[in-house]
Amino acid sequence: MADSEAGEAEGKVKGAYDASSIQVLEGLESVRKRPGMYIGSTDANGLHHLVYEVVDNSVDEALAGYCNRVSVVIHQDGSVTVSDNGRGIPFEVMPKYNKTALEIVMTKLHAGGKFDKKSYKVSGGLHGVGVSVVNGLSAKMTVEVKRDGKVCRQLYELGIPVTGVEFIGEASSGEAGTTVTFAPDGTIFETTEFNFDILSSRLRELAFLNKGLEISIRDERSGKEHTFKYEGGIKSFVEFINQNKKALHDVVYISGQKNGTELEAAFQYNESYLANIFSFVNTINTTEGGTHLSGFRTALTRTINSYAEKKKLLDKDVRISSEDTIEGIAAVISVKIAEPQFEGQTKRKLGNSEVKGLVDSIVGMALATCFEENPKVARTIVEKCVNAAMAREAARKAKDLVRRKTLFEGSSLPGKLADCSSTSAELCELFIVEGDSAGGSCKQARNREYQAVLPLKGKILNVEKARMHKIFASREIVALASAIGTGVGEDFDIAKARYHKIILMCDADVDGSHIRTLLLTFLFRHMRPLIEAGFVYIAQPPLYRVTKNRKDYYVYNDARLSELRQQIGEDGTALQRYKGLGEMNPEQLWSTTMDPERRVLLKVSVDDAVEADKVFTLLMGEEVEPRRMFIEAHALEVKNLDV
């Protein structure tokens, strides 16, 4: 072989970029090759997104006026069935492709009835890739359609049809709908176990956003089931959010249409200091907001300031900011747009620039009218916002004082913090412990290279009942925030987190449980991105030490204790019940609770933000009666009672 030929061959082997390097992925190969492009990830979030994509198609039928019932079933084998009573996917042959419309919809990207603006005026599944992507990422899928007096079915494996479209029976007169059953591909997803609560949360949202639409979910594995149907729509949603809070007025409801954009908004203030705002586009939960939310907040702030100035309810040196207007608000904003522009297929943020002005205009006009016609409601809202503005100023002064003391500055860490030597946040762990005794044991037990320890004194402030200026005045919270490094409130920046494992390690008694709940309340209310990023954990110290024949067994639950007693008997057995971490020496604490090779950690996650808000409000809020009812209802479920 000549040198030039050898060089050419070597170039191709080592990665020359030419026409032979270009791959064309047929069918759904691209989906299986790069699933994250279509569903965001292959973790639990991406797994549940599969169900959302199929359900969204059914909801699109409801939006178009052809469906009033959707059902979701999680089967024993881990597969999921989604069925509706919509029009059913057409199964006529498309001459251009010589295939049925059903097969095209199920196996081709960007195929569907959502592009011509005739079949669907608005749609959550705008990209037309939803159900075909689910098919491509499923080990098996079955689609059954009832339409035009017929029932047909087609089966797929890994997105590829394994049967033709088979006619399997006759549908009764007027009966129509689509039923999709799929089992996610375990070779693609990190987990294939669906979470009932996560799915319920999304389905409940959809029922709120679609008046009169009945959505049910049943889990054959556990027997759990829910049916959601709300005639009040998003007004019912706001009432649901505020159900355990003391509302200050009736729900304010706004609706309007402009240039093809439809808006619904509802809000109600309560006596708390926390905001709960949910925004949606074509029923898709835009968790990162977008232009529709910006338009709502702009109109709300402008209208409240205008009314306050007009009625002379403001001091000269007080100006209500956008942050002040959302203190204690529960709000739902829902827009329906023909051609929404989302950031990515998972649709977390709306980008249509024109929507901001449209929403601003509709909300501004409707709210101004509402305030003029309901002066008592208007005054209540304005007074709430004025108080928030005054508290914000107090918080600013407290924050400035804290900053002057350098407690929030990265260069000055709390004196009680025993930091680790590593500066790589991905590797570092922060153990938050209760009291100096436990703190001393943890400091001796830890691996100083990557484990830091912060002992806190007593029970921290209950932030559910406190404004920011009180939070900034709390020494223990300031120490905690300083150690974590992200800041609090408006200053929060997760990129500054000094540890990617923040481990709450409390005693296994009532006080320890209370302290853990106080810490979780603070993290959920003021540092929630840490939880959403998977940075927060709960340590699991042993409950018992069982000694038998001079050998120690550490037991983490009563079930294991019973098991041990049945295996080794009661004779010659010594049992110690741990109530405090300080009862263990450093070696025991390391081997049972801190050693990454042997410890058990529970990761804290937010599967249902609305339900989590409800529970924190219930347990830590001002209202006593709902808490008493909760305790009475669940008293018999207590397994470990510390008396």
C-alpha positions as CSV (number, residue, x, y, z in Angstrom):
1,M,0.0,0.0,0.0
2,A,1.3,3.4,-0.9
3,D,2.1,5.9,1.8
4,S,-0.7,8.3,0.7
5,E,-3.2,5.5,0.7
6,A,-2.1,4.4,4.1
7,G,-2.4,7.9,5.4
8,E,-5.9,8.2,4.0
9,A,-7.0,5.0,5.6
10,E,-5.4,6.0,8.9
11,G,-7.3,9.3,8.8
12,K,-10.6,7.5,8.4
13,V,-9.8,5.1,11.2
14,K,-8.8,7.9,13.6
15,G,-12.0,9.9,13.2
16,A,-12.0,11.8,9.9
17,Y,-15.3,13.8,9.5
18,D,-16.8,13.2,6.1
19,A,-20.0,11.9,4.5
20,S,-19.4,8.4,5.9
21,S,-19.5,9.8,9.4
22,I,-23.1,11.0,9.1
23,Q,-25.8,8.7,10.6
24,V,-29.4,8.8,9.8
25,L,-31.5,7.3,12.6
26,E,-34.7,5.7,11.3
27,G,-38.0,5.6,13.0
28,L,-37.7,6.0,16.7
29,E,-33.9,5.2,16.9
30,S,-33.1,8.8,17.7
31,V,-35.4,8.6,20.8
32,R,-33.7,5.5,22.1
33,K,-30.3,6.9,21.3
34,R,-30.9,10.2,23.0
35,P,-33.9,9.8,25.3
36,G,-33.0,12.9,27.4
37,M,-33.7,15.2,24.4
38,Y,-37.3,14.1,24.5
39,I,-38.2,13.4,28.1
40,G,-35.5,15.4,30.0
41,S,-33.8,12.5,31.7
42,T,-33.8,8.7,32.3
43,D,-34.3,8.9,36.0
44,A,-37.6,8.9,37.9
45,N,-38.5,12.3,36.5
46,G,-38.2,11.0,32.9
47,L,-40.0,7.8,33.8
48,H,-43.1,9.7,35.1
49,H,-42.9,12.0,32.1
50,L,-43.9,9.0,30.0
51,V,-47.3,8.9,31.7
52,Y,-47.7,12.7,31.4
53,E,-47.2,12.6,27.7
54,V,-49.9,10.0,27.2
55,V,-52.3,11.7,29.6
56,D,-51.7,15.0,27.9
57,N,-53.0,13.6,24.7
58,S,-56.3,12.6,26.5
59,V,-56.5,16.1,28.1
60,D,-56.0,17.6,24.6
61,E,-59.2,15.8,23.6
62,A,-60.9,17.3,26.7
63,L,-59.7,20.8,25.7
64,A,-61.1,20.2,22.3
65,G,-64.5,19.3,23.9
66,Y,-64.5,15.6,23.1
67,C,-63.5,13.9,26.3
68,N,-64.8,14.1,29.9
69,R,-63.2,11.1,31.5
70,V,-59.5,9.9,31.8
71,S,-58.3,6.8,33.7
72,V,-54.8,5.8,34.8
73,V,-54.0,2.4,36.2
74,I,-50.6,1.2,37.5
75,H,-50.6,-2.6,37.1
76,Q,-48.9,-5.2,39.3
77,D,-46.2,-5.9,36.7
78,G,-45.2,-2.2,36.6
79,S,-47.0,-1.3,33.3
80,V,-49.4,1.6,33.0
81,T,-52.7,1.9,31.2
82,V,-54.1,5.3,30.2
83,S,-57.6,5.4,28.7
84,D,-60.0,8.1,27.7
85,N,-63.4,8.5,26.1
86,G,-62.3,10.9,23.4
87,R,-62.6,10.5,19.6
88,G,-60.1,7.8,19.3
89,I,-56.9,7.9,17.1
90,P,-58.0,7.5,13.4
91,F,-57.0,4.2,11.9
92,E,-57.7,4.8,8.2
93,V,-54.9,4.0,5.8
94,M,-52.9,7.1,4.8
95,P,-52.2,6.6,1.0
96,K,-49.0,8.6,1.1
97,Y,-47.4,6.2,3.6
98,N,-49.5,3.1,2.8
99,K,-49.9,2.7,6.6
100,T,-52.8,3.4,9.0
101,A,-52.9,6.8,10.7
102,L,-52.7,5.0,14.0
103,E,-49.4,3.4,13.2
104,I,-48.0,6.7,11.9
105,V,-49.0,8.5,15.1
106,M,-47.4,5.8,17.2
107,T,-44.2,5.3,15.3
108,K,-43.3,8.6,13.7
109,L,-42.0,11.7,15.4
110,H,-43.9,15.0,14.7
111,A,-47.0,13.1,13.5
112,G,-50.4,14.0,14.9
113,G,-53.4,16.4,14.6
114,K,-51.8,19.3,16.5
115,F,-50.2,21.2,13.6
116,D,-53.1,22.2,11.4
117,K,-54.9,24.2,14.1
118,K,-58.2,22.4,13.1
119,S,-58.2,19.2,15.1
120,Y,-56.9,21.0,18.2
121,K,-57.2,24.7,18.8
122,V,-54.7,24.5,21.7
123,S,-52.6,21.5,22.9
124,G,-50.1,20.6,25.6
125,G,-48.4,18.1,23.3
126,L,-47.4,20.8,20.8
127,H,-44.3,19.0,19.5
128,G,-46.3,15.9,18.3
129,V,-43.6,13.6,19.6
130,G,-45.3,12.6,22.9
131,V,-46.9,9.2,22.4
132,S,-44.4,8.0,19.8
133,V,-41.6,8.8,22.2
134,V,-43.3,6.8,24.9
135,N,-43.6,3.9,22.4
136,G,-39.9,4.1,21.5
137,L,-38.9,4.0,25.2
138,S,-41.2,1.1,26.1
139,A,-40.4,-2.5,26.1
140,K,-43.9,-3.2,25.1
141,M,-46.9,-1.1,24.2
142,T,-50.5,-1.9,23.2
143,V,-52.9,0.6,21.7
144,E,-56.6,-0.1,21.5
145,V,-59.0,2.3,19.7
146,K,-62.7,2.5,19.7
147,R,-64.1,4.6,16.8
148,D,-66.7,4.5,14.0
149,G,-68.3,1.4,15.5
150,K,-65.1,-0.6,15.4
151,V,-62.4,-1.7,17.9
152,C,-58.9,-2.1,16.7
153,R,-55.5,-2.9,18.3
154,Q,-51.8,-2.8,17.5
155,L,-48.9,-4.1,19.5
156,Y,-45.3,-2.7,19.6
157,E,-42.0,-3.7,21.1
158,L,-39.3,-1.1,21.5
159,G,-41.3,1.2,19.3
160,I,-41.6,-1.3,16.4
161,P,-45.0,-2.7,15.4
162,V,-45.1,-6.5,16.0
163,T,-48.6,-6.8,14.6
164,G,-50.7,-4.9,12.1
165,V,-53.7,-2.9,13.0
166,E,-56.1,-5.7,13.9
167,F,-59.9,-5.2,14.1
168,I,-60.9,-7.1,17.2
169,G,-64.6,-6.3,17.7
170,E,-67.4,-3.8,17.3
171,A,-67.9,-0.7,19.4
172,S,-71.4,0.2,20.5
173,S,-73.1,3.2,19.0
174,G,-71.4,6.5,20.0
175,E,-68.6,4.7,21.9
176,A,-65.1,6.0,21.3
177,G,-61.8,6.5,22.9
178,T,-58.1,5.4,23.1
179,T,-56.5,3.0,25.6
180,V,-52.7,2.9,25.8
181,T,-50.8,0.3,27.9
182,F,-47.0,0.5,28.1
183,A,-44.2,-1.0,30.1
184,P,-41.1,1.2,30.2
185,D,-37.8,-0.2,28.9
186,G,-35.6,-1.2,31.9
187,T,-32.5,-1.0,29.8
188,I,-33.0,2.8,29.3
189,F,-34.5,4.0,32.7
190,E,-32.6,4.0,36.0
191,T,-35.9,2.8,37.6
192,T,-39.1,1.5,36.2
193,E,-41.2,1.8,39.4
194,F,-43.9,4.4,39.1
195,N,-44.7,6.5,42.2
196,F,-48.5,6.7,42.9
197,D,-48.2,10.1,44.8
198,I,-46.1,11.7,42.0
199,L,-48.7,10.7,39.4
200,S,-51.6,11.7,41.6
201,S,-50.2,15.2,42.1
202,R,-50.1,15.8,38.3
203,L,-53.5,14.3,37.7
204,R,-55.0,16.4,40.4
205,E,-53.6,19.5,38.8
206,L,-55.1,18.5,35.4
207,A,-58.5,18.0,37.0
208,F,-58.3,21.5,38.6
209,L,-57.3,23.0,35.3
210,N,-60.2,21.4,33.3
211,K,-63.6,22.0,34.9
212,G,-65.7,19.0,35.0
213,L,-63.1,16.6,33.7
214,E,-63.0,13.4,35.8
215,I,-59.5,11.9,36.2
216,S,-59.0,8.7,38.1
217,I,-55.9,6.8,39.2
218,R,-55.7,3.3,40.6
219,D,-52.6,1.4,41.8
220,E,-53.1,-2.4,41.7
221,R,-49.9,-2.8,43.7
222,S,-51.1,-1.1,46.8
223,G,-54.9,-0.7,46.3
224,K,-54.6,3.1,46.5
225,E,-57.0,5.1,44.3
226,H,-58.1,8.6,43.7
227,T,-60.8,10.3,41.6
228,F,-60.4,14.0,40.9
229,K,-63.2,16.2,39.5
230,Y,-63.6,19.9,40.3
231,E,-66.5,21.9,39.0
232,G,-64.9,25.1,40.4
233,G,-61.8,24.8,38.3
234,I,-58.8,26.9,39.4
235,K,-60.9,28.6,42.1
236,S,-61.2,25.2,43.7
237,F,-57.4,24.8,43.2
238,V,-56.7,28.0,45.2
239,E,-59.1,26.9,47.9
240,F,-57.4,23.5,48.1
241,I,-54.0,25.3,48.5
242,N,-55.3,27.5,51.3
243,Q,-57.5,24.9,53.0
244,N,-55.4,24.8,56.3
245,K,-54.5,28.5,56.2
246,K,-56.6,31.4,57.4
247,A,-57.8,33.2,54.2
248,L,-58.2,37.0,54.3
249,H,-60.9,37.2,51.6
250,D,-62.9,35.3,49.0
251,V,-61.0,33.9,46.0
252,V,-60.5,36.6,43.3
253,Y,-61.1,35.0,39.8
254,I,-60.1,36.6,36.5
255,S,-60.6,35.4,33.0
256,G,-60.2,37.0,29.6
257,Q,-59.2,36.5,26.0
258,K,-57.0,38.6,23.7
259,N,-55.4,37.9,20.3
260,G,-56.2,34.2,20.6
261,T,-54.7,33.9,24.1
262,E,-57.1,32.7,26.8
263,L,-56.3,33.5,30.5
264,E,-57.7,32.2,33.8
265,A,-56.2,33.4,37.1
266,A,-57.4,33.0,40.6
267,F,-55.8,34.1,43.9
268,Q,-56.4,34.5,47.6
269,Y,-54.3,35.9,50.3
270,N,-53.8,34.2,53.7
271,E,-52.3,35.2,57.0
272,S,-49.0,33.4,56.3
273,Y,-45.8,35.0,54.9
274,L,-45.2,32.4,52.1
275,A,-46.2,32.4,48.5
276,N,-47.7,29.5,46.6
277,I,-48.0,30.3,42.9
278,F,-48.6,27.7,40.2
279,S,-48.5,28.6,36.5
280,F,-49.7,26.5,33.5
281,V,-49.7,26.7,29.8
282,N,-52.2,24.5,27.9
283,T,-52.5,22.6,31.3
284,I,-48.7,22.0,31.3
285,N,-47.2,22.9,34.7
286,T,-44.5,25.5,33.9
287,T,-42.6,25.0,37.1
288,E,-40.0,27.7,36.2
289,G,-42.7,30.2,35.3
290,G,-42.2,32.3,32.2
291,T,-43.8,35.3,30.4
292,H,-47.3,34.5,31.6
293,L,-46.3,34.6,35.2
294,S,-44.2,37.8,34.7
295,G,-47.3,39.5,33.2
296,F,-49.5,38.5,36.1
297,R,-47.0,39.7,38.7
298,T,-46.4,43.0,36.9
299,A,-50.1,43.7,36.7
300,L,-50.7,42.7,40.3
301,T,-47.9,45.0,41.6
302,R,-48.9,48.0,39.4
303,T,-52.6,47.7,40.3
304,I,-52.0,47.4,44.1
305,N,-49.6,50.4,44.1
306,S,-52.0,52.4,42.0
307,Y,-55.0,51.7,44.3
308,A,-52.9,52.3,47.5
309,E,-51.7,55.7,46.2
310,K,-55.2,56.7,45.0
311,K,-56.7,55.8,48.4
312,K,-53.8,57.3,50.2
313,L,-53.0,54.0,52.0
314,L,-49.2,54.4,51.6
315,D,-46.7,56.4,53.6
316,K,-44.4,58.6,51.5
317,D,-41.4,56.4,52.1
318,V,-43.1,53.1,51.5
319,R,-43.2,51.5,48.0
320,I,-44.8,48.1,47.5
321,S,-42.5,45.8,45.6
322,S,-43.3,42.7,43.5
323,E,-42.0,40.6,46.4
324,D,-44.4,42.3,48.8
325,T,-47.4,41.5,46.7
326,I,-46.9,37.8,46.8
327,E,-46.4,37.4,50.5
328,G,-49.1,35.1,51.7
329,I,-50.7,34.6,48.3
330,A,-52.0,31.4,46.8
331,A,-52.4,31.9,43.1
332,V,-53.0,29.8,39.9
333,I,-52.4,31.3,36.5
334,S,-53.4,29.3,33.4
335,V,-53.1,30.4,29.8
336,K,-54.1,28.6,26.6
337,I,-52.1,29.5,23.5
338,A,-52.2,28.2,20.0
339,E,-48.5,28.1,19.5
340,P,-46.6,28.2,22.9
341,Q,-42.8,28.3,22.8
342,F,-41.4,26.3,25.6
343,E,-37.8,25.8,26.8
344,G,-37.3,22.2,25.9
345,Q,-39.7,19.3,25.5
346,T,-40.4,19.1,29.2
347,K,-42.0,22.5,29.0
348,R,-40.9,24.1,32.3
349,K,-40.8,27.7,31.2
350,L,-42.9,29.7,28.7
351,G,-40.9,31.9,26.3
352,N,-43.5,33.7,24.2
353,S,-42.6,37.4,24.6
354,E,-46.0,38.7,23.5
355,V,-47.8,36.8,26.3
356,K,-46.4,39.0,29.0
357,G,-48.2,42.1,27.7
358,L,-51.4,40.2,27.0
359,V,-51.6,38.8,30.5
360,D,-50.6,42.1,32.0
361,S,-53.4,43.9,30.1
362,I,-56.1,41.4,31.0
363,V,-55.2,41.1,34.6
364,G,-54.6,44.8,35.1
365,M,-58.0,45.8,33.7
366,A,-59.9,43.0,35.6
367,L,-58.1,43.7,38.9
368,A,-58.7,47.4,38.8
369,T,-62.4,46.8,38.2
370,C,-62.5,44.2,41.0
371,F,-60.8,46.6,43.5
372,E,-63.3,49.4,42.7
373,E,-66.3,47.1,43.1
374,N,-64.9,45.4,46.2
375,P,-63.2,48.0,48.3
376,K,-63.1,45.8,51.4
377,V,-61.2,43.1,49.5
378,A,-58.9,45.8,48.0
379,R,-58.1,47.4,51.3
380,T,-57.4,44.0,52.9
381,I,-55.0,43.1,50.1
382,V,-53.2,46.5,50.2
383,E,-52.8,46.4,53.9
384,K,-51.3,43.0,53.7
385,C,-48.8,44.2,51.1
386,V,-48.0,47.4,53.1
387,N,-47.2,45.3,56.1
388,A,-45.0,43.0,53.9
389,A,-43.2,46.1,52.6
390,M,-42.5,47.3,56.1
391,A,-41.3,43.9,57.2
392,R,-39.1,43.7,54.1
393,E,-37.4,46.9,55.2
394,A,-36.9,45.5,58.6
395,A,-35.5,42.3,57.1
396,R,-33.1,44.4,54.9
397,K,-31.8,46.2,58.0
398,A,-31.4,42.9,59.8
399,K,-29.7,41.4,56.8
400,D,-27.3,44.3,56.5
401,L,-26.5,43.9,60.2
402,V,-25.8,40.3,59.7
403,R,-23.6,41.0,56.7
404,R,-21.7,43.6,58.6
405,K,-21.0,40.9,61.2
406,T,-19.9,38.8,58.1
407,L,-22.0,35.8,59.2
408,F,-23.3,35.3,55.7
409,E,-19.9,35.9,54.0
410,G,-18.1,32.9,52.6
411,S,-14.9,34.1,54.2
412,S,-16.3,33.8,57.7
413,L,-17.9,30.5,58.8
414,P,-19.7,29.8,62.1
415,G,-17.3,29.2,65.0
416,K,-19.2,26.0,66.0
417,L,-18.7,24.5,62.5
418,A,-16.1,21.7,62.3
419,D,-15.4,22.0,58.6
420,C,-13.8,19.4,56.3
421,S,-10.5,19.8,54.5
422,S,-11.9,19.1,51.0
423,T,-13.2,22.1,49.0
424,S,-15.0,19.9,46.4
425,A,-18.7,20.4,47.1
426,E,-19.6,17.3,45.2
427,L,-17.7,15.2,47.7
428,C,-18.4,17.1,50.9
429,E,-21.0,16.2,53.6
430,L,-22.5,18.4,56.3
431,F,-23.9,16.7,59.4
432,I,-26.4,18.9,61.2
433,V,-26.7,17.6,64.8
434,E,-28.5,18.6,67.9
435,G,-26.6,19.8,70.9
436,D,-22.9,19.9,71.9
437,S,-22.9,16.3,73.3
438,A,-23.9,14.7,70.0
439,G,-21.7,17.3,68.1
440,G,-18.7,16.3,70.1
441,S,-19.2,12.6,69.3
442,C,-19.8,13.3,65.6
443,K,-16.6,15.5,65.4
444,Q,-14.5,12.7,66.8
445,A,-16.2,10.0,64.7
446,R,-16.2,11.8,61.3
447,N,-13.8,11.5,58.4
448,R,-12.2,15.0,58.5
449,E,-11.4,15.0,54.8
450,Y,-14.9,15.2,53.5
451,Q,-17.3,15.3,56.5
452,A,-18.2,18.5,58.4
453,V,-20.3,18.8,61.5
454,L,-22.5,21.7,62.7
455,P,-24.1,21.3,66.1
456,L,-27.2,23.5,66.7
457,K,-28.4,24.5,70.1
458,G,-32.0,23.4,70.9
459,K,-35.0,23.9,68.6
460,I,-34.5,26.4,65.8
461,L,-37.1,29.1,65.0
462,N,-40.4,27.8,63.4
463,V,-40.1,29.7,60.1
464,E,-43.7,28.8,59.2
465,K,-44.8,31.5,61.7
466,A,-42.0,34.1,61.1
467,R,-41.2,36.8,58.7
468,M,-37.7,37.3,57.2
469,H,-36.5,39.9,59.7
470,K,-37.0,37.3,62.5
471,I,-35.3,34.7,60.5
472,F,-32.3,36.9,60.0
473,A,-32.3,37.5,63.7
474,S,-32.1,33.8,64.6
475,R,-28.5,32.8,65.5
476,E,-29.0,29.1,64.7
477,I,-30.5,29.7,61.3
478,V,-27.8,32.3,60.4
479,A,-25.2,29.7,61.4
480,L,-26.9,27.0,59.3
481,A,-27.2,29.3,56.2
482,S,-23.6,30.4,56.6
483,A,-22.3,26.9,56.8
484,I,-24.3,25.8,53.7
485,G,-23.1,28.9,51.9
486,T,-26.1,29.5,49.5
487,G,-27.7,32.4,51.3
488,V,-31.4,32.7,52.1
489,G,-34.4,34.3,50.4
490,E,-33.5,36.6,47.5
491,D,-29.8,35.9,48.0
492,F,-30.2,32.2,47.6
493,D,-27.8,30.7,45.0
494,I,-27.5,26.9,44.8
495,A,-24.3,27.2,42.9
496,K,-22.7,28.4,46.1
497,A,-23.6,25.3,48.1
498,R,-20.5,24.1,50.0
499,Y,-21.8,20.6,50.4
500,H,-23.8,18.3,48.2
501,K,-24.9,16.1,51.1
502,I,-26.7,17.9,53.9
503,I,-27.5,15.3,56.5
504,L,-30.0,15.9,59.3
505,M,-28.9,13.7,62.3
506,C,-31.3,14.0,65.2
507,D,-32.0,11.9,68.2
508,A,-34.6,9.2,67.9
509,D,-37.1,10.7,70.4
510,V,-39.9,13.3,70.3
511,D,-37.6,16.3,70.7
512,G,-35.4,14.9,67.9
513,S,-38.4,14.5,65.6
514,H,-39.5,18.0,66.3
515,I,-36.1,19.5,65.6
516,R,-35.9,17.5,62.3
517,T,-39.3,18.8,61.3
518,L,-38.3,22.4,62.1
519,L,-35.1,22.0,60.0
520,L,-37.1,20.5,57.1
521,T,-39.6,23.3,57.4
522,F,-36.8,25.9,57.0
523,L,-35.2,24.0,54.1
524,F,-38.5,23.5,52.3
525,R,-39.7,27.1,52.7
526,H,-36.4,29.0,52.2
527,M,-33.9,26.6,50.5
528,R,-36.2,24.3,48.5
529,P,-33.8,24.0,45.5
530,L,-31.5,22.0,47.8
531,I,-34.2,19.4,48.3
532,E,-35.1,19.4,44.6
533,A,-31.5,18.9,43.7
534,G,-31.3,15.9,46.0
535,F,-28.8,17.4,48.5
536,V,-30.8,16.9,51.7
537,Y,-30.8,13.6,53.6
538,I,-31.9,12.2,57.0
539,A,-29.5,10.0,58.9
540,Q,-30.8,6.7,60.3
541,P,-29.0,6.0,63.6
542,P,-29.8,2.7,65.2
543,L,-32.7,2.4,67.7
544,Y,-31.2,-0.5,69.6
545,R,-28.0,-2.3,70.4
546,V,-28.5,-6.0,71.0
547,T,-25.7,-7.9,72.7
548,K,-25.6,-11.7,72.5
549,N,-22.6,-13.9,73.4
550,R,-20.4,-10.8,73.5
551,K,-21.4,-9.8,70.0
552,D,-23.2,-6.5,69.2
553,Y,-26.0,-6.2,66.7
554,Y,-27.2,-2.7,65.8
555,V,-30.9,-2.6,65.0
556,Y,-32.6,0.1,63.0
557,N,-36.3,-0.9,63.4
558,D,-38.6,-3.0,65.5
559,A,-39.2,-5.5,62.7
560,R,-35.5,-6.4,62.7
561,L,-35.5,-6.6,66.5
562,S,-38.3,-9.1,66.5
563,E,-36.4,-11.1,63.8
564,L,-33.3,-11.2,65.9
565,R,-35.2,-12.3,69.0
566,Q,-36.7,-15.2,67.1
567,Q,-33.2,-16.3,65.7
568,I,-31.1,-16.0,69.0
569,G,-33.8,-16.1,71.7
570,E,-34.0,-14.0,75.0
571,D,-31.5,-15.9,77.1
572,G,-28.2,-14.1,77.7
573,T,-29.4,-11.1,75.6
574,A,-28.8,-7.5,76.6
575,L,-30.9,-4.8,74.9
576,Q,-30.1,-1.1,74.9
577,R,-32.5,1.5,73.5
578,Y,-30.8,4.6,72.0
579,K,-32.6,7.8,72.6
580,G,-29.7,10.2,71.9
581,L,-26.7,10.2,69.6
582,G,-24.6,11.2,72.6
583,E,-25.2,7.7,74.1
584,M,-22.9,6.2,71.4
585,N,-19.2,6.5,71.5
586,P,-17.4,7.9,68.4
587,E,-16.6,4.4,67.1
588,Q,-20.2,3.2,67.3
589,L,-21.5,6.4,65.8
590,W,-19.1,6.1,62.8
591,S,-19.8,2.4,62.1
592,T,-23.6,2.7,62.4
593,T,-24.5,6.2,61.1
594,M,-21.6,8.0,59.4
595,D,-19.6,5.4,57.5
596,P,-20.7,5.7,53.8
597,E,-20.0,2.0,53.4
598,R,-22.5,0.9,56.1
599,R,-24.8,3.7,57.0
600,V,-28.4,4.2,55.8
601,L,-29.6,7.6,54.6
602,L,-33.0,8.7,53.5
603,K,-33.1,11.2,50.7
604,V,-35.6,14.0,51.1
605,S,-37.6,14.7,48.0
606,V,-40.7,16.7,47.0
607,D,-43.0,14.4,45.0
608,D,-46.0,16.6,45.5
609,A,-45.3,20.3,46.3
610,V,-49.0,21.1,47.0
611,E,-49.3,18.2,49.4
612,A,-46.0,19.0,51.1
613,D,-47.1,22.6,51.6
614,K,-50.3,21.3,53.1
615,V,-48.5,19.1,55.6
616,F,-46.0,21.8,56.7
617,T,-48.9,24.3,57.1
618,L,-50.9,21.7,59.1
619,L,-48.0,20.7,61.4
620,M,-46.2,24.0,61.8
621,G,-48.8,26.7,61.1
622,E,-50.9,28.9,63.3
623,E,-54.2,27.0,63.0
624,V,-54.6,24.6,65.9
625,E,-57.9,22.8,65.0
626,P,-56.7,21.2,61.7
627,R,-53.6,20.0,63.5
628,R,-55.7,18.5,66.3
629,M,-57.9,16.7,63.7
630,F,-54.9,15.4,61.9
631,I,-53.4,13.9,65.2
632,E,-56.7,12.3,66.1
633,A,-57.1,10.8,62.7
634,H,-53.6,9.3,62.6
635,A,-53.0,8.5,66.3
636,L,-53.4,4.8,65.8
637,E,-50.8,4.7,63.0
638,V,-48.0,5.6,65.4
639,K,-45.4,2.8,65.5
640,N,-42.6,4.2,67.7
641,L,-44.1,6.2,70.7
642,D,-41.6,7.8,73.0
643,V,-43.1,8.0,76.5
